[in-house]
Structure formats: C-alpha cells, structure tokens
Amino acid sequence: MSDEDIDKLKEVMRMTDPVKAIEREAAENKTREIAINLLMKGMAIDEVTEVTNLAREQVEGLRKQVH
C-alpha cells in the first residue's frame, strides 16, 4: 500500500468517527422517544428500563419530563 493510499485510508477513518457518533446519538434519541411513549401509556419504570435498556435514572428523568 502506498503512502498516498494510507493517507486516504486515514482520512476516511477520521470521517467515519463523526458519522458513527451521529448514528449513535440518533439511536439514543429514538430509544428515549420510545421510553417516553411507553411511560405516557402508563408502563412501569422497571418495565420501560427492561424494554429500552436505559438506566433507571434515565427513565425516571424522562418520567419527570412527561408529568
């Protein structure tokens, strides 16, 4: 692999980190949205935690936002 190829590969790798961060943030936002919807439907905090894999503290914080 030439130095030029290595430089191009490094640049691509630098560009994918922000993309991955954006994708991760979008997935986390969707999970919070689902948790809020479940809470609004009356699901218990423990159940929402189990379904979404969010920490109990996160779900409790979302519940405070909803009510």
PDB file of N, CA, C and O in Angstrom:
ATOM      1  N   MET A   1       0.848  -1.164   0.000  1.00  0.00           N
ATOM      2  CA  MET A   1       0.000   0.000   0.000  1.00  0.00           C
ATOM      3  C   MET A   1       0.899   1.235   0.000  1.00  0.00           C
ATOM      4  O   MET A   1       1.851   1.324   0.775  1.00  0.00           O
ATOM      5  N   SER A   2       0.590   2.164  -0.862  1.00  0.00           N
ATOM      6  CA  SER A   2       1.420   3.361  -0.979  1.00  0.00           C
ATOM      7  C   SER A   2       1.106   4.337   0.159  1.00  0.00           C
ATOM      8  O   SER A   2       0.094   4.215   0.849  1.00  0.00           O
ATOM      9  N   ASP A   3       1.998   5.299   0.329  1.00  0.00           N
ATOM     10  CA  ASP A   3       1.782   6.334   1.341  1.00  0.00           C
ATOM     11  C   ASP A   3       0.505   7.115   1.052  1.00  0.00           C
ATOM     12  O   ASP A   3      -0.224   7.501   1.965  1.00  0.00           O
ATOM     13  N   GLU A   4       0.251   7.338  -0.228  1.00  0.00           N
ATOM     14  CA  GLU A   4      -0.965   8.055  -0.629  1.00  0.00           C
ATOM     15  C   GLU A   4      -2.210   7.258  -0.234  1.00  0.00           C
ATOM     16  O   GLU A   4      -3.181   7.825   0.267  1.00  0.00           O
ATOM     17  N   ASP A   5      -2.178   5.952  -0.459  1.00  0.00           N
ATOM     18  CA  ASP A   5      -3.303   5.091  -0.075  1.00  0.00           C
ATOM     19  C   ASP A   5      -3.514   5.102   1.436  1.00  0.00           C
ATOM     20  O   ASP A   5      -4.646   5.135   1.918  1.00  0.00           O
ATOM     21  N   ILE A   6      -2.420   5.074   2.164  1.00  0.00           N
ATOM     22  CA  ILE A   6      -2.501   5.107   3.624  1.00  0.00           C
ATOM     23  C   ILE A   6      -3.106   6.425   4.092  1.00  0.00           C
ATOM     24  O   ILE A   6      -3.941   6.442   4.997  1.00  0.00           O
ATOM     25  N   ASP A   7      -2.688   7.529   3.479  1.00  0.00           N
ATOM     26  CA  ASP A   7      -3.239   8.837   3.828  1.00  0.00           C
ATOM     27  C   ASP A   7      -4.735   8.900   3.535  1.00  0.00           C
ATOM     28  O   ASP A   7      -5.503   9.434   4.336  1.00  0.00           O
ATOM     29  N   LYS A   8      -5.151   8.359   2.398  1.00  0.00           N
ATOM     30  CA  LYS A   8      -6.575   8.334   2.049  1.00  0.00           C
ATOM     31  C   LYS A   8      -7.359   7.494   3.050  1.00  0.00           C
ATOM     32  O   LYS A   8      -8.456   7.872   3.462  1.00  0.00           O
ATOM     33  N   LEU A   9      -6.802   6.369   3.433  1.00  0.00           N
ATOM     34  CA  LEU A   9      -7.455   5.493   4.396  1.00  0.00           C
ATOM     35  C   LEU A   9      -7.595   6.182   5.753  1.00  0.00           C
ATOM     36  O   LEU A   9      -8.637   6.077   6.400  1.00  0.00           O
ATOM     37  N   LYS A  10      -6.559   6.877   6.177  1.00  0.00           N
ATOM     38  CA  LYS A  10      -6.619   7.617   7.440  1.00  0.00           C
ATOM     39  C   LYS A  10      -7.701   8.689   7.392  1.00  0.00           C
ATOM     40  O   LYS A  10      -8.417   8.897   8.372  1.00  0.00           O
ATOM     41  N   GLU A  11      -7.819   9.363   6.266  1.00  0.00           N
ATOM     42  CA  GLU A  11      -8.836  10.404   6.109  1.00  0.00           C
ATOM     43  C   GLU A  11     -10.236   9.806   6.186  1.00  0.00           C
ATOM     44  O   GLU A  11     -11.114  10.370   6.838  1.00  0.00           O
ATOM     45  N   VAL A  12     -10.448   8.688   5.537  1.00  0.00           N
ATOM     46  CA  VAL A  12     -11.752   8.018   5.589  1.00  0.00           C
ATOM     47  C   VAL A  12     -12.073   7.610   7.021  1.00  0.00           C
ATOM     48  O   VAL A  12     -13.208   7.758   7.473  1.00  0.00           O
ATOM     49  N   MET A  13     -11.092   7.104   7.722  1.00  0.00           N
ATOM     50  CA  MET A  13     -11.308   6.684   9.106  1.00  0.00           C
ATOM     51  C   MET A  13     -11.652   7.875   9.995  1.00  0.00           C
ATOM     52  O   MET A  13     -12.489   7.750  10.889  1.00  0.00           O
ATOM     53  N   ARG A  14     -11.026   9.021   9.768  1.00  0.00           N
ATOM     54  CA  ARG A  14     -11.348  10.231  10.533  1.00  0.00           C
ATOM     55  C   ARG A  14     -12.772  10.678  10.250  1.00  0.00           C
ATOM     56  O   ARG A  14     -13.452  11.180  11.144  1.00  0.00           O
ATOM     57  N   MET A  15     -13.227  10.502   9.024  1.00  0.00           N
ATOM     58  CA  MET A  15     -14.568  10.931   8.636  1.00  0.00           C
ATOM     59  C   MET A  15     -15.639  10.006   9.202  1.00  0.00           C
ATOM     60  O   MET A  15     -16.758  10.456   9.450  1.00  0.00           O
ATOM     61  N   THR A  16     -15.335   8.734   9.411  1.00  0.00           N
ATOM     62  CA  THR A  16     -16.360   7.810   9.888  1.00  0.00           C
ATOM     63  C   THR A  16     -16.642   7.976  11.371  1.00  0.00           C
ATOM     64  O   THR A  16     -17.745   7.652  11.811  1.00  0.00           O
ATOM     65  N   ASP A  17     -15.704   8.462  12.154  1.00  0.00           N
ATOM     66  CA  ASP A  17     -15.948   8.665  13.580  1.00  0.00           C
ATOM     67  C   ASP A  17     -17.111   9.623  13.832  1.00  0.00           C
ATOM     68  O   ASP A  17     -17.994   9.290  14.623  1.00  0.00           O
ATOM     69  N   PRO A  18     -17.156  10.798  13.198  1.00  0.00           N
ATOM     70  CA  PRO A  18     -18.306  11.683  13.401  1.00  0.00           C
ATOM     71  C   PRO A  18     -19.617  11.058  12.914  1.00  0.00           C
ATOM     72  O   PRO A  18     -20.664  11.263  13.529  1.00  0.00           O
ATOM     73  N   VAL A  19     -19.567  10.315  11.838  1.00  0.00           N
ATOM     74  CA  VAL A  19     -20.776   9.661  11.326  1.00  0.00           C
ATOM     75  C   VAL A  19     -21.285   8.654  12.346  1.00  0.00           C
ATOM     76  O   VAL A  19     -22.484   8.590  12.617  1.00  0.00           O
ATOM     77  N   LYS A  20     -20.382   7.874  12.905  1.00  0.00           N
ATOM     78  CA  LYS A  20     -20.774   6.899  13.930  1.00  0.00           C
ATOM     79  C   LYS A  20     -21.361   7.598  15.145  1.00  0.00           C
ATOM     80  O   LYS A  20     -22.327   7.113  15.733  1.00  0.00           O
ATOM     81  N   ALA A  21     -20.792   8.721  15.523  1.00  0.00           N
ATOM     82  CA  ALA A  21     -21.299   9.473  16.672  1.00  0.00           C
ATOM     83  C   ALA A  21     -22.710   9.980  16.397  1.00  0.00           C
ATOM     84  O   ALA A  21     -23.570   9.937  17.277  1.00  0.00           O
ATOM     85  N   ILE A  22     -22.945  10.454  15.194  1.00  0.00           N
ATOM     86  CA  ILE A  22     -24.281  10.932  14.819  1.00  0.00           C
ATOM     87  C   ILE A  22     -25.274   9.784  14.817  1.00  0.00           C
ATOM     88  O   ILE A  22     -26.395   9.933  15.304  1.00  0.00           O
ATOM     89  N   GLU A  23     -24.879   8.644  14.278  1.00  0.00           N
ATOM     90  CA  GLU A  23     -25.759   7.475  14.262  1.00  0.00           C
ATOM     91  C   GLU A  23     -26.078   7.018  15.680  1.00  0.00           C
ATOM     92  O   GLU A  23     -27.221   6.672  15.982  1.00  0.00           O
ATOM     93  N   ARG A  24     -25.076   7.015  16.545  1.00  0.00           N
ATOM     94  CA  ARG A  24     -25.275   6.599  17.936  1.00  0.00           C
ATOM     95  C   ARG A  24     -26.233   7.557  18.646  1.00  0.00           C
ATOM     96  O   ARG A  24     -27.117   7.125  19.384  1.00  0.00           O
ATOM     97  N   GLU A  25     -26.053   8.853  18.419  1.00  0.00           N
ATOM     98  CA  GLU A  25     -26.925   9.853  19.033  1.00  0.00           C
ATOM     99  C   GLU A  25     -28.361   9.699  18.545  1.00  0.00           C
ATOM    100  O   GLU A  25     -29.300   9.816  19.331  1.00  0.00           O
ATOM    101  N   ALA A  26     -28.535   9.436  17.254  1.00  0.00           N
ATOM    102  CA  ALA A  26     -29.878   9.237  16.702  1.00  0.00           C
ATOM    103  C   ALA A  26     -30.544   8.015  17.326  1.00  0.00           C
ATOM    104  O   ALA A  26     -31.732   8.052  17.647  1.00  0.00           O
ATOM    105  N   ALA A  27     -29.798   6.947  17.499  1.00  0.00           N
ATOM    106  CA  ALA A  27     -30.346   5.734  18.115  1.00  0.00           C
ATOM    107  C   ALA A  27     -30.726   5.998  19.570  1.00  0.00           C
ATOM    108  O   ALA A  27     -31.765   5.526  20.034  1.00  0.00           O
ATOM    109  N   GLU A  28     -29.900   6.742  20.288  1.00  0.00           N
ATOM    110  CA  GLU A  28     -30.205   7.071  21.680  1.00  0.00           C
ATOM    111  C   GLU A  28     -31.449   7.943  21.774  1.00  0.00           C
ATOM    112  O   GLU A  28     -32.274   7.754  22.667  1.00  0.00           O
ATOM    113  N   ASN A  29     -31.588   8.895  20.857  1.00  0.00           N
ATOM    114  CA  ASN A  29     -32.782   9.742  20.832  1.00  0.00           C
ATOM    115  C   ASN A  29     -34.031   8.912  20.580  1.00  0.00           C
ATOM    116  O   ASN A  29     -35.062   9.131  21.216  1.00  0.00           O
ATOM    117  N   LYS A  30     -33.946   7.969  19.664  1.00  0.00           N
ATOM    118  CA  LYS A  30     -35.088   7.105  19.357  1.00  0.00           C
ATOM    119  C   LYS A  30     -35.454   6.259  20.572  1.00  0.00           C
ATOM    120  O   LYS A  30     -36.635   6.075  20.868  1.00  0.00           O
ATOM    121  N   THR A  31     -34.461   5.749  21.268  1.00  0.00           N
ATOM    122  CA  THR A  31     -34.716   4.951  22.468  1.00  0.00           C
ATOM    123  C   THR A  31     -35.408   5.791  23.533  1.00  0.00           C
ATOM    124  O   THR A  31     -36.343   5.321  24.181  1.00  0.00           O
ATOM    125  N   ARG A  32     -34.958   7.030  23.719  1.00  0.00           N
ATOM    126  CA  ARG A  32     -35.619   7.914  24.686  1.00  0.00           C
ATOM    127  C   ARG A  32     -37.052   8.209  24.260  1.00  0.00           C
ATOM    128  O   ARG A  32     -37.951   8.256  25.100  1.00  0.00           O
ATOM    129  N   GLU A  33     -37.269   8.405  22.973  1.00  0.00           N
ATOM    130  CA  GLU A  33     -38.615   8.656  22.458  1.00  0.00           C
ATOM    131  C   GLU A  33     -39.529   7.461  22.746  1.00  0.00           C
ATOM    132  O   GLU A  33     -40.676   7.637  23.157  1.00  0.00           O
ATOM    133  N   ILE A  34     -39.024   6.269  22.533  1.00  0.00           N
ATOM    134  CA  ILE A  34     -39.798   5.058  22.816  1.00  0.00           C
ATOM    135  C   ILE A  34     -40.112   4.988  24.307  1.00  0.00           C
ATOM    136  O   ILE A  34     -41.241   4.683  24.690  1.00  0.00           O
ATOM    137  N   ALA A  35     -39.126   5.268  25.143  1.00  0.00           N
ATOM    138  CA  ALA A  35     -39.338   5.236  26.592  1.00  0.00           C
ATOM    139  C   ALA A  35     -40.418   6.235  27.002  1.00  0.00           C
ATOM    140  O   ALA A  35     -41.276   5.914  27.825  1.00  0.00           O
ATOM    141  N   ILE A  36     -40.383   7.420  26.445  1.00  0.00           N
ATOM    142  CA  ILE A  36     -41.399   8.432  26.757  1.00  0.00           C
ATOM    143  C   ILE A  36     -42.779   7.939  26.349  1.00  0.00           C
ATOM    144  O   ILE A  36     -43.739   8.085  27.106  1.00  0.00           O
ATOM    145  N   ASN A  37     -42.887   7.360  25.169  1.00  0.00           N
ATOM    146  CA  ASN A  37     -44.176   6.837  24.713  1.00  0.00           C
ATOM    147  C   ASN A  37     -44.690   5.748  25.640  1.00  0.00           C
ATOM    148  O   ASN A  37     -45.880   5.710  25.952  1.00  0.00           O
ATOM    149  N   LEU A  38     -43.808   4.868  26.082  1.00  0.00           N
ATOM    150  CA  LEU A  38     -44.213   3.797  26.997  1.00  0.00           C
ATOM    151  C   LEU A  38     -44.669   4.374  28.333  1.00  0.00           C
ATOM    152  O   LEU A  38     -45.665   3.922  28.898  1.00  0.00           O
ATOM    153  N   LEU A  39     -43.954   5.357  28.832  1.00  0.00           N
ATOM    154  CA  LEU A  39     -44.342   5.997  30.089  1.00  0.00           C
ATOM    155  C   LEU A  39     -45.693   6.691  29.953  1.00  0.00           C
ATOM    156  O   LEU A  39     -46.515   6.636  30.867  1.00  0.00           O
ATOM    157  N   MET A  40     -45.923   7.337  28.825  1.00  0.00           N
ATOM    158  CA  MET A  40     -47.198   8.022  28.596  1.00  0.00           C
ATOM    159  C   MET A  40     -48.357   7.035  28.535  1.00  0.00           C
ATOM    160  O   MET A  40     -49.494   7.393  28.839  1.00  0.00           O
ATOM    161  N   LYS A  41     -48.079   5.814  28.149  1.00  0.00           N
ATOM    162  CA  LYS A  41     -49.106   4.773  28.103  1.00  0.00           C
ATOM    163  C   LYS A  41     -49.287   4.098  29.460  1.00  0.00           C
ATOM    164  O   LYS A  41     -50.122   3.207  29.611  1.00  0.00           O
ATOM    165  N   GLY A  42     -48.498   4.529  30.444  1.00  0.00           N
ATOM    166  CA  GLY A  42     -48.661   4.020  31.791  1.00  0.00           C
ATOM    167  C   GLY A  42     -47.776   2.846  32.161  1.00  0.00           C
ATOM    168  O   GLY A  42     -47.988   2.229  33.205  1.00  0.00           O
ATOM    169  N   MET A  43     -46.800   2.521  31.345  1.00  0.00           N
ATOM    170  CA  MET A  43     -45.920   1.398  31.661  1.00  0.00           C
ATOM    171  C   MET A  43     -45.038   1.763  32.854  1.00  0.00           C
ATOM    172  O   MET A  43     -44.585   2.901  32.979  1.00  0.00           O
ATOM    173  N   ALA A  44     -44.803   0.797  33.716  1.00  0.00           N
ATOM    174  CA  ALA A  44     -43.984   1.000  34.912  1.00  0.00           C
ATOM    175  C   ALA A  44     -42.524   1.263  34.536  1.00  0.00           C
ATOM    176  O   ALA A  44     -42.031   0.803  33.506  1.00  0.00           O
ATOM    177  N   ILE A  45     -41.856   2.014  35.401  1.00  0.00           N
ATOM    178  CA  ILE A  45     -40.459   2.367  35.161  1.00  0.00           C
ATOM    179  C   ILE A  45     -39.600   1.123  34.974  1.00  0.00           C
ATOM    180  O   ILE A  45     -38.773   1.073  34.064  1.00  0.00           O
ATOM    181  N   ASP A  46     -39.788   0.124  35.820  1.00  0.00           N
ATOM    182  CA  ASP A  46     -38.989  -1.105  35.697  1.00  0.00           C
ATOM    183  C   ASP A  46     -39.178  -1.767  34.340  1.00  0.00           C
ATOM    184  O   ASP A  46     -38.222  -2.277  33.756  1.00  0.00           O
ATOM    185  N   GLU A  47     -40.407  -1.760  33.839  1.00  0.00           N
ATOM    186  CA  GLU A  47     -40.675  -2.371  32.532  1.00  0.00           C
ATOM    187  C   GLU A  47     -40.035  -1.564  31.413  1.00  0.00           C
ATOM    188  O   GLU A  47     -39.459  -2.133  30.486  1.00  0.00           O
ATOM    189  N   VAL A  48     -40.134  -0.252  31.497  1.00  0.00           N
ATOM    190  CA  VAL A  48     -39.527   0.611  30.479  1.00  0.00           C
ATOM    191  C   VAL A  48     -38.012   0.418  30.475  1.00  0.00           C
ATOM    192  O   VAL A  48     -37.388   0.361  29.415  1.00  0.00           O
ATOM    193  N   THR A  49     -37.434   0.321  31.656  1.00  0.00           N
ATOM    194  CA  THR A  49     -35.996   0.076  31.772  1.00  0.00           C
ATOM    195  C   THR A  49     -35.615  -1.234  31.101  1.00  0.00           C
ATOM    196  O   THR A  49     -34.622  -1.308  30.377  1.00  0.00           O
ATOM    197  N   GLU A  50     -36.412  -2.261  31.347  1.00  0.00           N
ATOM    198  CA  GLU A  50     -36.127  -3.574  30.760  1.00  0.00           C
ATOM    199  C   GLU A  50     -36.257  -3.553  29.236  1.00  0.00           C
ATOM    200  O   GLU A  50     -35.420  -4.114  28.529  1.00  0.00           O
ATOM    201  N   VAL A  51     -37.300  -2.910  28.740  1.00  0.00           N
ATOM    202  CA  VAL A  51     -37.563  -2.897  27.297  1.00  0.00           C
ATOM    203  C   VAL A  51     -36.528  -2.068  26.537  1.00  0.00           C
ATOM    204  O   VAL A  51     -36.085  -2.460  25.457  1.00  0.00           O
ATOM    205  N   THR A  52     -36.147  -0.929  27.099  1.00  0.00           N
ATOM    206  CA  THR A  52     -35.281   0.010  26.372  1.00  0.00           C
ATOM    207  C   THR A  52     -33.796  -0.128  26.697  1.00  0.00           C
ATOM    208  O   THR A  52     -32.948   0.402  25.979  1.00  0.00           O
ATOM    209  N   ASN A  53     -33.486  -0.833  27.770  1.00  0.00           N
ATOM    210  CA  ASN A  53     -32.104  -0.943  28.258  1.00  0.00           C
ATOM    211  C   ASN A  53     -31.533   0.391  28.731  1.00  0.00           C
ATOM    212  O   ASN A  53     -30.315   0.543  28.834  1.00  0.00           O
ATOM    213  N   LEU A  54     -32.398   1.349  29.017  1.00  0.00           N
ATOM    214  CA  LEU A  54     -31.945   2.601  29.609  1.00  0.00           C
ATOM    215  C   LEU A  54     -31.755   2.391  31.106  1.00  0.00           C
ATOM    216  O   LEU A  54     -32.390   1.523  31.706  1.00  0.00           O
ATOM    217  N   ALA A  55     -30.886   3.183  31.697  1.00  0.00           N
ATOM    218  CA  ALA A  55     -30.695   3.127  33.145  1.00  0.00           C
ATOM    219  C   ALA A  55     -31.959   3.635  33.833  1.00  0.00           C
ATOM    220  O   ALA A  55     -32.668   4.491  33.304  1.00  0.00           O
ATOM    221  N   ARG A  56     -32.225   3.102  35.006  1.00  0.00           N
ATOM    222  CA  ARG A  56     -33.415   3.508  35.757  1.00  0.00           C
ATOM    223  C   ARG A  56     -33.442   5.033  35.956  1.00  0.00           C
ATOM    224  O   ARG A  56     -34.493   5.662  35.841  1.00  0.00           O
ATOM    225  N   GLU A  57     -32.289   5.607  36.252  1.00  0.00           N
ATOM    226  CA  GLU A  57     -32.212   7.052  36.469  1.00  0.00           C
ATOM    227  C   GLU A  57     -32.633   7.823  35.218  1.00  0.00           C
ATOM    228  O   GLU A  57     -33.287   8.862  35.313  1.00  0.00           O
ATOM    229  N   GLN A  58     -32.256   7.312  34.051  1.00  0.00           N
ATOM    230  CA  GLN A  58     -32.651   7.967  32.801  1.00  0.00           C
ATOM    231  C   GLN A  58     -34.166   7.912  32.632  1.00  0.00           C
ATOM    232  O   GLN A  58     -34.793   8.906  32.268  1.00  0.00           O
ATOM    233  N   VAL A  59     -34.744   6.751  32.897  1.00  0.00           N
ATOM    234  CA  VAL A  59     -36.189   6.589  32.737  1.00  0.00           C
ATOM    235  C   VAL A  59     -36.928   7.467  33.748  1.00  0.00           C
ATOM    236  O   VAL A  59     -37.942   8.080  33.416  1.00  0.00           O
ATOM    237  N   GLU A  60     -36.425   7.527  34.968  1.00  0.00           N
ATOM    238  CA  GLU A  60     -37.048   8.394  35.972  1.00  0.00           C
ATOM    239  C   GLU A  60     -36.991   9.855  35.534  1.00  0.00           C
ATOM    240  O   GLU A  60     -37.952  10.601  35.722  1.00  0.00           O
ATOM    241  N   GLY A  61     -35.870  10.262  34.952  1.00  0.00           N
ATOM    242  CA  GLY A  61     -35.747  11.626  34.443  1.00  0.00           C
ATOM    243  C   GLY A  61     -36.725  11.901  33.315  1.00  0.00           C
ATOM    244  O   GLY A  61     -37.311  12.981  33.245  1.00  0.00           O
ATOM    245  N   LEU A  62     -36.902  10.929  32.434  1.00  0.00           N
ATOM    246  CA  LEU A  62     -37.864  11.087  31.341  1.00  0.00           C
ATOM    247  C   LEU A  62     -39.285  11.165  31.883  1.00  0.00           C
ATOM    248  O   LEU A  62     -40.112  11.924  31.376  1.00  0.00           O
ATOM    249  N   ARG A  63     -39.562  10.378  32.913  1.00  0.00           N
ATOM    250  CA  ARG A  63     -40.905  10.393  33.510  1.00  0.00           C
ATOM    251  C   ARG A  63     -41.221  11.773  34.077  1.00  0.00           C
ATOM    252  O   ARG A  63     -42.349  12.252  33.960  1.00  0.00           O
ATOM    253  N   LYS A  64     -40.224  12.412  34.691  1.00  0.00           N
ATOM    254  CA  LYS A  64     -40.424  13.756  35.233  1.00  0.00           C
ATOM    255  C   LYS A  64     -40.735  14.745  34.115  1.00  0.00           C
ATOM    256  O   LYS A  64     -41.520  15.674  34.305  1.00  0.00           O
ATOM    257  N   GLN A  65     -40.123  14.550  32.955  1.00  0.00           N
ATOM    258  CA  GLN A  65     -40.391  15.428  31.813  1.00  0.00           C
ATOM    259  C   GLN A  65     -41.812  15.247  31.303  1.00  0.00           C
ATOM    260  O   GLN A  65     -42.454  16.201  30.863  1.00  0.00           O
ATOM    261  N   VAL A  66     -42.295  14.008  31.368  1.00  0.00           N
ATOM    262  CA  VAL A  66     -43.626  13.686  30.839  1.00  0.00           C
ATOM    263  C   VAL A  66     -44.715  14.223  31.758  1.00  0.00           C
ATOM    264  O   VAL A  66     -45.737  14.724  31.290  1.00  0.00           O
ATOM    265  N   HIS A  67     -44.497  14.117  33.070  1.00  0.00           N
ATOM    266  CA  HIS A  67     -45.538  14.517  34.032  1.00  0.00           C
ATOM    267  C   HIS A  67     -45.310  15.876  34.579  1.00  0.00           C
ATOM    268  O   HIS A  67     -46.096  16.353  35.398  1.00  0.00           O
TER     269      HIS A  67
END
